[in-house]
């Protein structure tokens, strides 16, 4: 390394001394925080047809942040953790909740549950998956809510 470069990196000029740790961190941690090791996409079915609305949530068995995805009109979903795509590899319990909205002007009513209640609770959902590093795709079925 040349004397000029060495001096520039360690000289006591305030801008240089504060810039060096920042530049070093960029070299040591490239891409840190951009996404997780695994991606998940999939499709949710109910009564043999795609579920057209709702939310899929992946709850890590070992603890950590929950990853969620909105179910699209064709039943497909993509999972993200907060604002980052994907999630960490591991074991997950999966919940699915879909509701019809309440009638207009009825602020007291939460809407009508479309999926069976056990699919919306971690302690009762029958859905669990092992997420591997890389791309994962899951297709699964949920039961409808009992008629009221």
Number of C-alpha atoms within 10 A of each C-alpha: 5 7 8 8 10 10 11 14 16 11 12 11 10 8 9 14 14 12 11 13 12 10 10 10 11 11 10 9 9 9 9 10 8 9 16 17 14 19 21 22 16 17 20 25 17 16 10 9 11 18 23 17 20 21 18 25 21 26 19 22 13 8 9 9 12 17 24 24 21 20 24 17 12 14 19 21 24 19 24 23 18 12 9 13 18 24 26 19 17 14 17 21 20 23 24 26 21 24 15 12 12 13 11 7 7 10 9 7 11 12 14 14 18 19 20 18 18 18 22 19 15 19 10 12 17 13 17 16 13 12 22 16 14 14 12 15 12 13 12 11 16 21 14 16 16 10 7 4
